[in-house]
Amino acid sequence: MNREELIAAIKEIASPYTGDKTALDQINEETNFITDLKINSANLVDIILDLEEKFGIEIDNDSMSKMLNVKSTIEIIEAKLAENDRK
């Protein structure tokens, strides 16, 4: 899965929780979930849980705390998918 596909998946999952739909339409790797998309921290946890389900991965608390923008979220998803491939 390439980065554009990952961004599209993140956008789809984040959509119901997003306070700023205009920012969501312009989502990119630099987009911050809290400041740009106006997603509160409780909903950010919901997004992470949805990402785990969609990609069949498990995101630990340390990784979860780093998932504040799209770029770091993509990097963590890619790392977790690679871990699953090695198993």
PDB file of N, CA, C and O in Angstrom:
ATOM      1  N   MET A   1       0.849  -1.179   0.000  1.00  0.00           N
ATOM      2  CA  MET A   1       0.000   0.000   0.000  1.00  0.00           C
ATOM      3  C   MET A   1       0.895   1.243   0.000  1.00  0.00           C
ATOM      4  O   MET A   1       1.785   1.378   0.840  1.00  0.00           O
ATOM      5  N   ASN A   2       0.648   2.145  -0.950  1.00  0.00           N
ATOM      6  CA  ASN A   2       1.489   3.343  -1.024  1.00  0.00           C
ATOM      7  C   ASN A   2       0.943   4.454  -0.117  1.00  0.00           C
ATOM      8  O   ASN A   2      -0.132   4.334   0.471  1.00  0.00           O
ATOM      9  N   ARG A   3       1.716   5.526  -0.026  1.00  0.00           N
ATOM     10  CA  ARG A   3       1.354   6.609   0.904  1.00  0.00           C
ATOM     11  C   ARG A   3       0.032   7.277   0.553  1.00  0.00           C
ATOM     12  O   ARG A   3      -0.725   7.660   1.445  1.00  0.00           O
ATOM     13  N   GLU A   4      -0.251   7.420  -0.734  1.00  0.00           N
ATOM     14  CA  GLU A   4      -1.518   8.050  -1.126  1.00  0.00           C
ATOM     15  C   GLU A   4      -2.700   7.195  -0.671  1.00  0.00           C
ATOM     16  O   GLU A   4      -3.714   7.725  -0.216  1.00  0.00           O
ATOM     17  N   GLU A   5      -2.567   5.868  -0.794  1.00  0.00           N
ATOM     18  CA  GLU A   5      -3.631   4.978  -0.338  1.00  0.00           C
ATOM     19  C   GLU A   5      -3.790   5.033   1.179  1.00  0.00           C
ATOM     20  O   GLU A   5      -4.906   4.989   1.697  1.00  0.00           O
ATOM     21  N   LEU A   6      -2.660   5.131   1.886  1.00  0.00           N
ATOM     22  CA  LEU A   6      -2.712   5.251   3.340  1.00  0.00           C
ATOM     23  C   LEU A   6      -3.375   6.563   3.758  1.00  0.00           C
ATOM     24  O   LEU A   6      -4.189   6.585   4.682  1.00  0.00           O
ATOM     25  N   ILE A   7      -3.028   7.649   3.080  1.00  0.00           N
ATOM     26  CA  ILE A   7      -3.647   8.951   3.387  1.00  0.00           C
ATOM     27  C   ILE A   7      -5.153   8.873   3.138  1.00  0.00           C
ATOM     28  O   ILE A   7      -5.938   9.391   3.933  1.00  0.00           O
ATOM     29  N   ALA A   8      -5.559   8.235   2.049  1.00  0.00           N
ATOM     30  CA  ALA A   8      -6.989   8.102   1.740  1.00  0.00           C
ATOM     31  C   ALA A   8      -7.697   7.294   2.830  1.00  0.00           C
ATOM     32  O   ALA A   8      -8.815   7.628   3.222  1.00  0.00           O
ATOM     33  N   ALA A   9      -7.054   6.241   3.315  1.00  0.00           N
ATOM     34  CA  ALA A   9      -7.649   5.418   4.382  1.00  0.00           C
ATOM     35  C   ALA A   9      -7.759   6.220   5.674  1.00  0.00           C
ATOM     36  O   ALA A   9      -8.779   6.159   6.360  1.00  0.00           O
ATOM     37  N   ILE A  10      -6.717   6.967   6.005  1.00  0.00           N
ATOM     38  CA  ILE A  10      -6.733   7.803   7.213  1.00  0.00           C
ATOM     39  C   ILE A  10      -7.833   8.864   7.098  1.00  0.00           C
ATOM     40  O   ILE A  10      -8.556   9.125   8.059  1.00  0.00           O
ATOM     41  N   LYS A  11      -7.948   9.463   5.929  1.00  0.00           N
ATOM     42  CA  LYS A  11      -8.972  10.492   5.704  1.00  0.00           C
ATOM     43  C   LYS A  11     -10.373   9.908   5.903  1.00  0.00           C
ATOM     44  O   LYS A  11     -11.227  10.524   6.542  1.00  0.00           O
ATOM     45  N   GLU A  12     -10.596   8.728   5.355  1.00  0.00           N
ATOM     46  CA  GLU A  12     -11.906   8.083   5.481  1.00  0.00           C
ATOM     47  C   GLU A  12     -12.229   7.777   6.950  1.00  0.00           C
ATOM     48  O   GLU A  12     -13.346   8.015   7.408  1.00  0.00           O
ATOM     49  N   ILE A  13     -11.255   7.256   7.671  1.00  0.00           N
ATOM     50  CA  ILE A  13     -11.463   6.904   9.077  1.00  0.00           C
ATOM     51  C   ILE A  13     -11.640   8.152   9.940  1.00  0.00           C
ATOM     52  O   ILE A  13     -12.459   8.157  10.859  1.00  0.00           O
ATOM     53  N   ALA A  14     -10.879   9.209   9.650  1.00  0.00           N
ATOM     54  CA  ALA A  14     -10.932  10.431  10.453  1.00  0.00           C
ATOM     55  C   ALA A  14     -12.169  11.279  10.181  1.00  0.00           C
ATOM     56  O   ALA A  14     -12.553  12.100  11.013  1.00  0.00           O
ATOM     57  N   SER A  15     -12.783  11.090   9.044  1.00  0.00           N
ATOM     58  CA  SER A  15     -13.885  11.947   8.607  1.00  0.00           C
ATOM     59  C   SER A  15     -14.993  12.154   9.643  1.00  0.00           C
ATOM     60  O   SER A  15     -15.369  13.300   9.890  1.00  0.00           O
ATOM     61  N   PRO A  16     -15.531  11.096  10.260  1.00  0.00           N
ATOM     62  CA  PRO A  16     -16.626  11.330  11.215  1.00  0.00           C
ATOM     63  C   PRO A  16     -16.221  12.104  12.470  1.00  0.00           C
ATOM     64  O   PRO A  16     -17.072  12.656  13.167  1.00  0.00           O
ATOM     65  N   TYR A  17     -14.922  12.140  12.751  1.00  0.00           N
ATOM     66  CA  TYR A  17     -14.430  12.776  13.978  1.00  0.00           C
ATOM     67  C   TYR A  17     -13.886  14.192  13.747  1.00  0.00           C
ATOM     68  O   TYR A  17     -13.540  14.895  14.696  1.00  0.00           O
ATOM     69  N   THR A  18     -13.818  14.593  12.487  1.00  0.00           N
ATOM     70  CA  THR A  18     -13.160  15.843  12.123  1.00  0.00           C
ATOM     71  C   THR A  18     -14.050  17.056  12.336  1.00  0.00           C
ATOM     72  O   THR A  18     -15.192  17.088  11.878  1.00  0.00           O
ATOM     73  N   GLY A  19     -13.516  18.057  13.038  1.00  0.00           N
ATOM     74  CA  GLY A  19     -14.249  19.289  13.258  1.00  0.00           C
ATOM     75  C   GLY A  19     -14.105  20.276  12.116  1.00  0.00           C
ATOM     76  O   GLY A  19     -14.927  21.182  11.974  1.00  0.00           O
ATOM     77  N   ASP A  20     -13.065  20.114  11.294  1.00  0.00           N
ATOM     78  CA  ASP A  20     -12.801  21.047  10.199  1.00  0.00           C
ATOM     79  C   ASP A  20     -12.771  20.271   8.883  1.00  0.00           C
ATOM     80  O   ASP A  20     -11.723  19.776   8.468  1.00  0.00           O
ATOM     81  N   LYS A  21     -13.923  20.172   8.238  1.00  0.00           N
ATOM     82  CA  LYS A  21     -14.038  19.389   7.006  1.00  0.00           C
ATOM     83  C   LYS A  21     -13.224  19.995   5.861  1.00  0.00           C
ATOM     84  O   LYS A  21     -12.784  19.268   4.971  1.00  0.00           O
ATOM     85  N   THR A  22     -13.018  21.304   5.869  1.00  0.00           N
ATOM     86  CA  THR A  22     -12.208  21.943   4.831  1.00  0.00           C
ATOM     87  C   THR A  22     -10.767  21.455   4.930  1.00  0.00           C
ATOM     88  O   THR A  22     -10.145  21.150   3.912  1.00  0.00           O
ATOM     89  N   ALA A  23     -10.234  21.380   6.143  1.00  0.00           N
ATOM     90  CA  ALA A  23      -8.873  20.876   6.342  1.00  0.00           C
ATOM     91  C   ALA A  23      -8.788  19.410   5.949  1.00  0.00           C
ATOM     92  O   ALA A  23      -7.771  18.972   5.411  1.00  0.00           O
ATOM     93  N   LEU A  24      -9.838  18.652   6.209  1.00  0.00           N
ATOM     94  CA  LEU A  24      -9.853  17.230   5.847  1.00  0.00           C
ATOM     95  C   LEU A  24      -9.735  17.063   4.339  1.00  0.00           C
ATOM     96  O   LEU A  24      -9.057  16.151   3.867  1.00  0.00           O
ATOM     97  N   ASP A  25     -10.393  17.941   3.577  1.00  0.00           N
ATOM     98  CA  ASP A  25     -10.321  17.875   2.113  1.00  0.00           C
ATOM     99  C   ASP A  25      -8.905  18.109   1.603  1.00  0.00           C
ATOM    100  O   ASP A  25      -8.554  17.663   0.510  1.00  0.00           O
ATOM    101  N   GLN A  26      -8.091  18.808   2.394  1.00  0.00           N
ATOM    102  CA  GLN A  26      -6.727  19.140   1.982  1.00  0.00           C
ATOM    103  C   GLN A  26      -5.683  18.352   2.785  1.00  0.00           C
ATOM    104  O   GLN A  26      -4.539  18.788   2.914  1.00  0.00           O
ATOM    105  N   ILE A  27      -6.078  17.198   3.321  1.00  0.00           N
ATOM    106  CA  ILE A  27      -5.196  16.405   4.172  1.00  0.00           C
ATOM    107  C   ILE A  27      -3.918  16.013   3.432  1.00  0.00           C
ATOM    108  O   ILE A  27      -3.948  15.647   2.258  1.00  0.00           O
ATOM    109  N   ASN A  28      -2.804  16.099   4.143  1.00  0.00           N
ATOM    110  CA  ASN A  28      -1.514  15.674   3.597  1.00  0.00           C
ATOM    111  C   ASN A  28      -0.652  15.181   4.756  1.00  0.00           C
ATOM    112  O   ASN A  28      -1.119  15.121   5.893  1.00  0.00           O
ATOM    113  N   GLU A  29       0.582  14.832   4.479  1.00  0.00           N
ATOM    114  CA  GLU A  29       1.446  14.267   5.515  1.00  0.00           C
ATOM    115  C   GLU A  29       1.708  15.218   6.673  1.00  0.00           C
ATOM    116  O   GLU A  29       1.998  14.772   7.783  1.00  0.00           O
ATOM    117  N   GLU A  30       1.611  16.498   6.437  1.00  0.00           N
ATOM    118  CA  GLU A  30       1.888  17.478   7.497  1.00  0.00           C
ATOM    119  C   GLU A  30       0.660  17.809   8.342  1.00  0.00           C
ATOM    120  O   GLU A  30       0.771  18.536   9.329  1.00  0.00           O
ATOM    121  N   THR A  31      -0.493  17.291   7.972  1.00  0.00           N
ATOM    122  CA  THR A  31      -1.731  17.588   8.694  1.00  0.00           C
ATOM    123  C   THR A  31      -1.671  17.049  10.121  1.00  0.00           C
ATOM    124  O   THR A  31      -1.363  15.878  10.344  1.00  0.00           O
ATOM    125  N   ASN A  32      -1.972  17.927  11.086  1.00  0.00           N
ATOM    126  CA  ASN A  32      -2.016  17.550  12.496  1.00  0.00           C
ATOM    127  C   ASN A  32      -3.473  17.263  12.851  1.00  0.00           C
ATOM    128  O   ASN A  32      -4.366  18.056  12.551  1.00  0.00           O
ATOM    129  N   PHE A  33      -3.699  16.119  13.493  1.00  0.00           N
ATOM    130  CA  PHE A  33      -5.071  15.724  13.813  1.00  0.00           C
ATOM    131  C   PHE A  33      -5.758  16.703  14.766  1.00  0.00           C
ATOM    132  O   PHE A  33      -6.930  17.031  14.582  1.00  0.00           O
ATOM    133  N   ILE A  34      -5.044  17.160  15.765  1.00  0.00           N
ATOM    134  CA  ILE A  34      -5.661  17.992  16.802  1.00  0.00           C
ATOM    135  C   ILE A  34      -5.786  19.444  16.359  1.00  0.00           C
ATOM    136  O   ILE A  34      -6.871  20.019  16.446  1.00  0.00           O
ATOM    137  N   THR A  35      -4.698  20.047  15.886  1.00  0.00           N
ATOM    138  CA  THR A  35      -4.748  21.470  15.553  1.00  0.00           C
ATOM    139  C   THR A  35      -5.370  21.755  14.184  1.00  0.00           C
ATOM    140  O   THR A  35      -6.083  22.747  14.030  1.00  0.00           O
ATOM    141  N   ASP A  36      -5.109  20.896  13.184  1.00  0.00           N
ATOM    142  CA  ASP A  36      -5.635  21.163  11.842  1.00  0.00           C
ATOM    143  C   ASP A  36      -7.049  20.616  11.645  1.00  0.00           C
ATOM    144  O   ASP A  36      -7.921  21.302  11.112  1.00  0.00           O
ATOM    145  N   LEU A  37      -7.267  19.375  12.082  1.00  0.00           N
ATOM    146  CA  LEU A  37      -8.560  18.736  11.845  1.00  0.00           C
ATOM    147  C   LEU A  37      -9.542  18.916  12.999  1.00  0.00           C
ATOM    148  O   LEU A  37     -10.704  18.520  12.904  1.00  0.00           O
ATOM    149  N   LYS A  38      -9.062  19.520  14.095  1.00  0.00           N
ATOM    150  CA  LYS A  38      -9.909  19.789  15.268  1.00  0.00           C
ATOM    151  C   LYS A  38     -10.514  18.495  15.843  1.00  0.00           C
ATOM    152  O   LYS A  38     -11.693  18.444  16.192  1.00  0.00           O
ATOM    153  N   ILE A  39      -9.674  17.460  15.930  1.00  0.00           N
ATOM    154  CA  ILE A  39     -10.086  16.188  16.516  1.00  0.00           C
ATOM    155  C   ILE A  39      -9.630  16.180  17.964  1.00  0.00           C
ATOM    156  O   ILE A  39      -8.467  16.466  18.250  1.00  0.00           O
ATOM    157  N   ASN A  40     -10.534  15.853  18.883  1.00  0.00           N
ATOM    158  CA  ASN A  40     -10.128  15.828  20.293  1.00  0.00           C
ATOM    159  C   ASN A  40      -9.387  14.527  20.606  1.00  0.00           C
ATOM    160  O   ASN A  40      -9.446  13.575  19.828  1.00  0.00           O
ATOM    161  N   SER A  41      -8.705  14.488  21.720  1.00  0.00           N
ATOM    162  CA  SER A  41      -7.839  13.352  22.043  1.00  0.00           C
ATOM    163  C   SER A  41      -8.618  12.047  22.207  1.00  0.00           C
ATOM    164  O   SER A  41      -8.106  10.981  21.867  1.00  0.00           O
ATOM    165  N   ALA A  42      -9.831  12.115  22.715  1.00  0.00           N
ATOM    166  CA  ALA A  42     -10.641  10.898  22.849  1.00  0.00           C
ATOM    167  C   ALA A  42     -10.983  10.321  21.476  1.00  0.00           C
ATOM    168  O   ALA A  42     -10.936   9.107  21.278  1.00  0.00           O
ATOM    169  N   ASN A  43     -11.321  11.179  20.547  1.00  0.00           N
ATOM    170  CA  ASN A  43     -11.632  10.718  19.196  1.00  0.00           C
ATOM    171  C   ASN A  43     -10.378  10.251  18.465  1.00  0.00           C
ATOM    172  O   ASN A  43     -10.453   9.392  17.586  1.00  0.00           O
ATOM    173  N   LEU A  44      -9.233  10.809  18.823  1.00  0.00           N
ATOM    174  CA  LEU A  44      -7.978  10.350  18.222  1.00  0.00           C
ATOM    175  C   LEU A  44      -7.734   8.882  18.587  1.00  0.00           C
ATOM    176  O   LEU A  44      -7.241   8.109  17.765  1.00  0.00           O
ATOM    177  N   VAL A  45      -8.072   8.511  19.794  1.00  0.00           N
ATOM    178  CA  VAL A  45      -7.972   7.101  20.213  1.00  0.00           C
ATOM    179  C   VAL A  45      -8.920   6.245  19.367  1.00  0.00           C
ATOM    180  O   VAL A  45      -8.554   5.146  18.952  1.00  0.00           O
ATOM    181  N   ASP A  46     -10.136   6.742  19.111  1.00  0.00           N
ATOM    182  CA  ASP A  46     -11.085   6.009  18.257  1.00  0.00           C
ATOM    183  C   ASP A  46     -10.513   5.796  16.862  1.00  0.00           C
ATOM    184  O   ASP A  46     -10.656   4.719  16.282  1.00  0.00           O
ATOM    185  N   ILE A  47      -9.867   6.820  16.329  1.00  0.00           N
ATOM    186  CA  ILE A  47      -9.261   6.718  14.998  1.00  0.00           C
ATOM    187  C   ILE A  47      -8.173   5.646  15.005  1.00  0.00           C
ATOM    188  O   ILE A  47      -8.091   4.832  14.084  1.00  0.00           O
ATOM    189  N   ILE A  48      -7.350   5.649  16.032  1.00  0.00           N
ATOM    190  CA  ILE A  48      -6.272   4.663  16.115  1.00  0.00           C
ATOM    191  C   ILE A  48      -6.842   3.247  16.207  1.00  0.00           C
ATOM    192  O   ILE A  48      -6.329   2.329  15.568  1.00  0.00           O
ATOM    193  N   LEU A  49      -7.894   3.071  16.995  1.00  0.00           N
ATOM    194  CA  LEU A  49      -8.543   1.760  17.088  1.00  0.00           C
ATOM    195  C   LEU A  49      -9.109   1.335  15.733  1.00  0.00           C
ATOM    196  O   LEU A  49      -9.007   0.168  15.355  1.00  0.00           O
ATOM    197  N   ASP A  50      -9.699   2.271  15.010  1.00  0.00           N
ATOM    198  CA  ASP A  50     -10.227   1.977  13.674  1.00  0.00           C
ATOM    199  C   ASP A  50      -9.108   1.607  12.708  1.00  0.00           C
ATOM    200  O   ASP A  50      -9.277   0.720  11.872  1.00  0.00           O
ATOM    201  N   LEU A  51      -7.962   2.283  12.820  1.00  0.00           N
ATOM    202  CA  LEU A  51      -6.808   1.964  11.973  1.00  0.00           C
ATOM    203  C   LEU A  51      -6.285   0.562  12.282  1.00  0.00           C
ATOM    204  O   LEU A  51      -5.932  -0.190  11.373  1.00  0.00           O
ATOM    205  N   GLU A  52      -6.239   0.218  13.561  1.00  0.00           N
ATOM    206  CA  GLU A  52      -5.804  -1.133  13.946  1.00  0.00           C
ATOM    207  C   GLU A  52      -6.694  -2.188  13.280  1.00  0.00           C
ATOM    208  O   GLU A  52      -6.211  -3.179  12.731  1.00  0.00           O
ATOM    209  N   GLU A  53      -7.992  -1.946  13.345  1.00  0.00           N
ATOM    210  CA  GLU A  53      -8.945  -2.897  12.769  1.00  0.00           C
ATOM    211  C   GLU A  53      -8.806  -2.981  11.251  1.00  0.00           C
ATOM    212  O   GLU A  53      -8.784  -4.074  10.686  1.00  0.00           O
ATOM    213  N   LYS A  54      -8.713  -1.840  10.601  1.00  0.00           N
ATOM    214  CA  LYS A  54      -8.626  -1.805   9.143  1.00  0.00           C
ATOM    215  C   LYS A  54      -7.386  -2.518   8.631  1.00  0.00           C
ATOM    216  O   LYS A  54      -7.453  -3.266   7.655  1.00  0.00           O
ATOM    217  N   PHE A  55      -6.255  -2.290   9.285  1.00  0.00           N
ATOM    218  CA  PHE A  55      -4.994  -2.836   8.783  1.00  0.00           C
ATOM    219  C   PHE A  55      -4.570  -4.133   9.476  1.00  0.00           C
ATOM    220  O   PHE A  55      -3.549  -4.717   9.113  1.00  0.00           O
ATOM    221  N   GLY A  56      -5.335  -4.586  10.462  1.00  0.00           N
ATOM    222  CA  GLY A  56      -4.989  -5.815  11.156  1.00  0.00           C
ATOM    223  C   GLY A  56      -3.670  -5.717  11.911  1.00  0.00           C
ATOM    224  O   GLY A  56      -2.866  -6.649  11.917  1.00  0.00           O
ATOM    225  N   ILE A  57      -3.467  -4.558  12.550  1.00  0.00           N
ATOM    226  CA  ILE A  57      -2.224  -4.319  13.295  1.00  0.00           C
ATOM    227  C   ILE A  57      -2.566  -4.004  14.743  1.00  0.00           C
ATOM    228  O   ILE A  57      -3.718  -3.735  15.084  1.00  0.00           O
ATOM    229  N   GLU A  58      -1.545  -4.042  15.584  1.00  0.00           N
ATOM    230  CA  GLU A  58      -1.695  -3.672  16.983  1.00  0.00           C
ATOM    231  C   GLU A  58      -0.734  -2.523  17.262  1.00  0.00           C
ATOM    232  O   GLU A  58       0.471  -2.642  17.043  1.00  0.00           O
ATOM    233  N   ILE A  59      -1.273  -1.421  17.742  1.00  0.00           N
ATOM    234  CA  ILE A  59      -0.468  -0.226  17.994  1.00  0.00           C
ATOM    235  C   ILE A  59      -0.288  -0.072  19.499  1.00  0.00           C
ATOM    236  O   ILE A  59      -1.257   0.101  20.238  1.00  0.00           O
ATOM    237  N   ASP A  60       0.953  -0.137  19.939  1.00  0.00           N
ATOM    238  CA  ASP A  60       1.246  -0.023  21.373  1.00  0.00           C
ATOM    239  C   ASP A  60       1.114   1.425  21.832  1.00  0.00           C
ATOM    240  O   ASP A  60       1.069   2.341  21.011  1.00  0.00           O
ATOM    241  N   ASN A  61       1.054   1.625  23.134  1.00  0.00           N
ATOM    242  CA  ASN A  61       0.851   2.964  23.702  1.00  0.00           C
ATOM    243  C   ASN A  61       1.948   3.939  23.311  1.00  0.00           C
ATOM    244  O   ASN A  61       1.675   5.118  23.086  1.00  0.00           O
ATOM    245  N   ASP A  62       3.188   3.464  23.226  1.00  0.00           N
ATOM    246  CA  ASP A  62       4.302   4.337  22.848  1.00  0.00           C
ATOM    247  C   ASP A  62       4.108   4.863  21.428  1.00  0.00           C
ATOM    248  O   ASP A  62       4.282   6.054  21.170  1.00  0.00           O
ATOM    249  N   SER A  63       3.750   3.977  20.519  1.00  0.00           N
ATOM    250  CA  SER A  63       3.494   4.384  19.134  1.00  0.00           C
ATOM    251  C   SER A  63       2.273   5.286  19.050  1.00  0.00           C
ATOM    252  O   SER A  63       2.262   6.267  18.307  1.00  0.00           O
ATOM    253  N   MET A  64       1.251   4.948  19.816  1.00  0.00           N
ATOM    254  CA  MET A  64       0.017   5.723  19.811  1.00  0.00           C
ATOM    255  C   MET A  64       0.282   7.182  20.195  1.00  0.00           C
ATOM    256  O   MET A  64      -0.301   8.099  19.616  1.00  0.00           O
ATOM    257  N   SER A  65       1.153   7.385  21.162  1.00  0.00           N
ATOM    258  CA  SER A  65       1.437   8.749  21.621  1.00  0.00           C
ATOM    259  C   SER A  65       2.155   9.586  20.569  1.00  0.00           C
ATOM    260  O   SER A  65       2.185  10.812  20.671  1.00  0.00           O
ATOM    261  N   LYS A  66       2.727   8.945  19.571  1.00  0.00           N
ATOM    262  CA  LYS A  66       3.439   9.658  18.505  1.00  0.00           C
ATOM    263  C   LYS A  66       2.545   9.974  17.304  1.00  0.00           C
ATOM    264  O   LYS A  66       2.955  10.706  16.403  1.00  0.00           O
ATOM    265  N   MET A  67       1.348   9.438  17.287  1.00  0.00           N
ATOM    266  CA  MET A  67       0.476   9.561  16.119  1.00  0.00           C
ATOM    267  C   MET A  67      -0.343  10.853  16.159  1.00  0.00           C
ATOM    268  O   MET A  67      -1.569  10.826  16.257  1.00  0.00           O
ATOM    269  N   LEU A  68       0.360  11.978  16.082  1.00  0.00           N
ATOM    270  CA  LEU A  68      -0.307  13.274  16.158  1.00  0.00           C
ATOM    271  C   LEU A  68      -0.523  13.907  14.791  1.00  0.00           C
ATOM    272  O   LEU A  68      -1.368  14.789  14.636  1.00  0.00           O
ATOM    273  N   ASN A  69       0.243  13.457  13.798  1.00  0.00           N
ATOM    274  CA  ASN A  69       0.032  13.977  12.452  1.00  0.00           C
ATOM    275  C   ASN A  69       0.003  12.820  11.462  1.00  0.00           C
ATOM    276  O   ASN A  69       0.310  11.683  11.818  1.00  0.00           O
ATOM    277  N   VAL A  70      -0.357  13.107  10.247  1.00  0.00           N
ATOM    278  CA  VAL A  70      -0.544  12.068   9.242  1.00  0.00           C
ATOM    279  C   VAL A  70       0.772  11.362   8.930  1.00  0.00           C
ATOM    280  O   VAL A  70       0.791  10.141   8.775  1.00  0.00           O
ATOM    281  N   LYS A  71       1.867  12.105   8.835  1.00  0.00           N
ATOM    282  CA  LYS A  71       3.155  11.501   8.494  1.00  0.00           C
ATOM    283  C   LYS A  71       3.577  10.458   9.533  1.00  0.00           C
ATOM    284  O   LYS A  71       3.950   9.343   9.167  1.00  0.00           O
ATOM    285  N   SER A  72       3.523  10.802  10.808  1.00  0.00           N
ATOM    286  CA  SER A  72       3.928   9.843  11.838  1.00  0.00           C
ATOM    287  C   SER A  72       2.974   8.653  11.875  1.00  0.00           C
ATOM    288  O   SER A  72       3.397   7.529  12.147  1.00  0.00           O
ATOM    289  N   THR A  73       1.704   8.887  11.605  1.00  0.00           N
ATOM    290  CA  THR A  73       0.723   7.806  11.572  1.00  0.00           C
ATOM    291  C   THR A  73       1.038   6.837  10.438  1.00  0.00           C
ATOM    292  O   THR A  73       0.981   5.621  10.626  1.00  0.00           O
ATOM    293  N   ILE A  74       1.369   7.363   9.272  1.00  0.00           N
ATOM    294  CA  ILE A  74       1.742   6.519   8.128  1.00  0.00           C
ATOM    295  C   ILE A  74       2.988   5.701   8.463  1.00  0.00           C
ATOM    296  O   ILE A  74       3.039   4.501   8.190  1.00  0.00           O
ATOM    297  N   GLU A  75       3.985   6.347   9.053  1.00  0.00           N
ATOM    298  CA  GLU A  75       5.227   5.650   9.385  1.00  0.00           C
ATOM    299  C   GLU A  75       4.977   4.507  10.364  1.00  0.00           C
ATOM    300  O   GLU A  75       5.565   3.434  10.228  1.00  0.00           O
ATOM    301  N   ILE A  76       4.117   4.726  11.339  1.00  0.00           N
ATOM    302  CA  ILE A  76       3.816   3.687  12.323  1.00  0.00           C
ATOM    303  C   ILE A  76       3.015   2.559  11.673  1.00  0.00           C
ATOM    304  O   ILE A  76       3.286   1.388  11.935  1.00  0.00           O
ATOM    305  N   ILE A  77       2.042   2.887  10.838  1.00  0.00           N
ATOM    306  CA  ILE A  77       1.274   1.854  10.140  1.00  0.00           C
ATOM    307  C   ILE A  77       2.209   1.010   9.275  1.00  0.00           C
ATOM    308  O   ILE A  77       2.134  -0.218   9.293  1.00  0.00           O
ATOM    309  N   GLU A  78       3.090   1.670   8.516  1.00  0.00           N
ATOM    310  CA  GLU A  78       4.025   0.936   7.662  1.00  0.00           C
ATOM    311  C   GLU A  78       4.930   0.012   8.480  1.00  0.00           C
ATOM    312  O   GLU A  78       5.187  -1.123   8.079  1.00  0.00           O
ATOM    313  N   ALA A  79       5.408   0.497   9.620  1.00  0.00           N
ATOM    314  CA  ALA A  79       6.279  -0.313  10.481  1.00  0.00           C
ATOM    315  C   ALA A  79       5.524  -1.523  11.031  1.00  0.00           C
ATOM    316  O   ALA A  79       6.057  -2.633  11.058  1.00  0.00           O
ATOM    317  N   LYS A  80       4.287  -1.307  11.466  1.00  0.00           N
ATOM    318  CA  LYS A  80       3.487  -2.403  12.017  1.00  0.00           C
ATOM    319  C   LYS A  80       3.124  -3.424  10.938  1.00  0.00           C
ATOM    320  O   LYS A  80       3.106  -4.625  11.204  1.00  0.00           O
ATOM    321  N   LEU A  81       2.837  -2.956   9.733  1.00  0.00           N
ATOM    322  CA  LEU A  81       2.548  -3.877   8.631  1.00  0.00           C
ATOM    323  C   LEU A  81       3.787  -4.696   8.294  1.00  0.00           C
ATOM    324  O   LEU A  81       3.688  -5.889   8.010  1.00  0.00           O
ATOM    325  N   ALA A  82       4.956  -4.056   8.325  1.00  0.00           N
ATOM    326  CA  ALA A  82       6.216  -4.775   8.043  1.00  0.00           C
ATOM    327  C   ALA A  82       6.489  -5.824   9.130  1.00  0.00           C
ATOM    328  O   ALA A  82       6.958  -6.923   8.834  1.00  0.00           O
ATOM    329  N   GLU A  83       6.190  -5.476  10.398  1.00  0.00           N
ATOM    330  CA  GLU A  83       6.339  -6.439  11.495  1.00  0.00           C
ATOM    331  C   GLU A  83       5.442  -7.651  11.249  1.00  0.00           C
ATOM    332  O   GLU A  83       5.865  -8.790  11.448  1.00  0.00           O
ATOM    333  N   ASN A  84       4.207  -7.405  10.817  1.00  0.00           N
ATOM    334  CA  ASN A  84       3.277  -8.504  10.555  1.00  0.00           C
ATOM    335  C   ASN A  84       3.778  -9.392   9.424  1.00  0.00           C
ATOM    336  O   ASN A  84       3.603 -10.610   9.460  1.00  0.00           O
ATOM    337  N   ASP A  85       4.408  -8.776   8.412  1.00  0.00           N
ATOM    338  CA  ASP A  85       4.947  -9.545   7.282  1.00  0.00           C
ATOM    339  C   ASP A  85       6.082 -10.466   7.712  1.00  0.00           C
ATOM    340  O   ASP A  85       6.277 -11.536   7.137  1.00  0.00           O
ATOM    341  N   ARG A  86       6.829 -10.043   8.726  1.00  0.00           N
ATOM    342  CA  ARG A  86       7.960 -10.848   9.206  1.00  0.00           C
ATOM    343  C   ARG A  86       7.510 -12.012  10.083  1.00  0.00           C
ATOM    344  O   ARG A  86       8.275 -12.949  10.310  1.00  0.00           O
ATOM    345  N   LYS A  87       6.280 -11.958  10.575  1.00  0.00           N
ATOM    346  CA  LYS A  87       5.794 -13.018  11.476  1.00  0.00           C
ATOM    347  C   LYS A  87       5.377 -14.256  10.706  1.00  0.00           C
ATOM    348  O   LYS A  87       4.945 -15.240  11.306  1.00  0.00           O
TER     349      LYS A  87
END
